[in-house]
Each structure stands twice: as C-alpha cells, then as structure tokens.
Amino acid sequence: MTKPSLRPESGELVLEGELLILRVAELKEELLMSLESVDELLVNLVETADIDLSVMQLLCAARRAAVRMNKDLALVGQSSKVGESLRLAGFSGPGGCVRDCREKCLWSGTGGDGAAG
C-alpha cells in the first residue's frame, strides 16, 4: 500500500480497492506507521474503488493526529467514485471543518471531479 517518496521527510500512501469498515483497523495501523516515519504524508485515493463513512472519519482523525504530532497529512488525488461518496456524505466542498487543523480541513476543496485540494 505504501509508495515511498524521494524525500525522507515526505511519503505517499496509495490506498487501493474498497475502503470499507472491514478495513478500518488495517488502515489505521498503516496510517499511524506512515505518520511515524515521515513529516508529511500524502494520501492518494486515485486507485480507490469505493470509500465509506468509517474510512472518511478515520482519515479526519489521522489528519488531527498529524497536526498534534506537528506533521501534515493531505490528499493528493481521488477517484471519481471517492469524490461522489465524499459529496454524498457532505465531506466535500469549500467549507469543511477547521477544528484542530493548522490551515484547512482535509476535505476542503474536494469534489466529485477526481481532484483533491
């Protein structure tokens, strides 16, 4: 799942397949291990076939954990299915939360067009 970056302080985590509640424990461990090893973690959802609310919440929690660790976690891409799921769950758009985040919500700027802000 993890694709290493050229810089040791930054890494990319490519999440593939269906990200559903059955994988939350596995994804949590992968996110925590990745955050411990880099200062900036880029989460790539381009190869993600589907995502459910439990994983969206996990990614929000991981973002807050990164901020508490003085690290950064950001989305660098998403599939159109992920964009649609985010929109339907109310996670996409310009607003988003700012709770416990340095600059903006993990989801601000995301939409159903396959691009992440």
C-alpha positions as CSV (number, residue, x, y, z in Angstrom):
1,M,0.0,0.0,0.0
2,T,2.8,2.5,0.8
3,K,4.7,4.0,-2.1
4,P,7.9,5.7,-0.8
5,S,8.8,9.2,-1.8
6,L,12.2,10.6,-3.0
7,R,12.5,12.7,0.2
8,P,12.7,11.0,3.6
9,E,10.6,13.7,5.2
10,S,7.7,13.1,2.8
11,G,5.9,10.0,1.8
12,E,2.9,8.9,-0.2
13,L,0.4,6.4,0.9
14,V,-1.6,4.9,-2.1
15,L,-4.8,3.4,-0.9
16,E,-6.4,0.9,-3.4
17,G,-9.6,-1.0,-3.7
18,E,-12.6,-0.7,-1.5
19,L,-12.0,1.3,1.7
20,L,-14.9,0.0,3.9
21,I,-15.4,-0.5,7.6
22,L,-14.0,-4.1,7.4
23,R,-10.5,-2.5,6.6
24,V,-10.6,0.3,9.2
25,A,-8.3,-1.4,11.7
26,E,-5.8,-2.3,9.0
27,L,-5.9,1.3,7.5
28,K,-5.5,2.8,11.0
29,E,-2.3,0.9,11.5
30,E,-1.0,1.8,8.0
31,L,-1.7,5.5,8.6
32,L,-0.1,5.5,12.0
33,M,3.0,3.7,10.8
34,S,3.3,6.1,7.8
35,L,2.9,9.2,10.0
36,E,5.6,8.0,12.4
37,S,8.1,7.7,9.5
38,V,7.5,11.0,7.7
39,D,6.8,14.6,8.4
40,E,4.4,15.0,5.5
41,L,2.1,12.2,4.5
42,L,0.3,12.4,1.1
43,V,-2.7,10.1,0.9
44,N,-3.5,9.1,-2.7
45,L,-7.1,7.8,-3.3
46,V,-6.9,7.7,-7.1
47,E,-6.9,3.9,-7.1
48,T,-9.7,3.7,-4.5
49,A,-12.8,1.9,-5.9
50,D,-15.1,2.9,-3.0
51,I,-14.9,4.6,0.4
52,D,-17.4,4.6,3.2
53,L,-18.1,6.9,6.1
54,S,-16.0,5.0,8.6
55,V,-12.9,5.5,6.5
56,M,-13.7,9.2,5.9
57,Q,-13.9,9.6,9.7
58,L,-10.6,7.7,10.1
59,L,-8.8,10.0,7.6
60,C,-10.2,13.0,9.5
61,A,-8.9,11.5,12.8
62,A,-5.5,10.8,11.1
63,R,-5.3,14.4,10.0
64,R,-6.0,15.7,13.5
65,A,-3.4,13.2,14.9
66,A,-0.8,14.5,12.3
67,V,-1.5,18.1,13.4
68,R,-0.9,17.1,17.1
69,M,2.4,15.5,16.0
70,N,3.4,18.7,14.2
71,K,3.2,16.8,10.9
72,D,1.0,17.2,7.8
73,L,-1.5,14.8,6.2
74,A,-3.0,15.8,2.9
75,L,-5.0,14.3,0.0
76,V,-3.2,14.3,-3.4
77,G,-5.8,12.6,-5.6
78,Q,-9.0,10.7,-5.6
79,S,-11.1,8.6,-7.9
80,S,-14.4,9.9,-9.2
81,K,-16.2,7.3,-7.1
82,V,-14.5,8.7,-4.0
83,G,-15.4,12.2,-5.0
84,E,-19.0,11.2,-5.3
85,S,-19.0,9.4,-2.0
86,L,-17.5,12.5,-0.3
87,R,-20.1,14.7,-1.8
88,L,-23.0,12.5,-0.7
89,A,-21.6,12.3,2.8
90,G,-21.2,16.0,3.0
91,F,-17.4,16.0,3.2
92,S,-16.6,17.8,0.0
93,G,-16.8,21.5,-0.9
94,P,-15.1,24.7,0.1
95,G,-16.2,24.7,3.8
96,G,-15.2,21.8,5.8
97,C,-14.1,21.8,9.4
98,V,-11.2,23.7,10.8
99,R,-11.2,22.0,14.2
100,D,-7.6,21.0,15.2
101,C,-6.2,21.8,11.8
102,R,-3.5,24.3,11.1
103,E,-4.8,25.7,7.8
104,K,-7.8,23.9,6.4
105,C,-9.9,20.8,6.6
106,L,-8.6,17.7,4.9
107,W,-11.7,17.7,2.7
108,S,-11.9,21.4,1.7
109,G,-11.5,21.7,-2.0
110,T,-12.5,18.1,-2.7
111,G,-15.3,17.4,-5.1
112,G,-16.7,14.9,-7.4
113,D,-14.2,15.7,-10.2
114,G,-11.4,13.4,-9.1
115,A,-9.3,16.3,-7.8
116,A,-8.3,16.9,-4.2
117,G,-7.4,20.3,-2.7
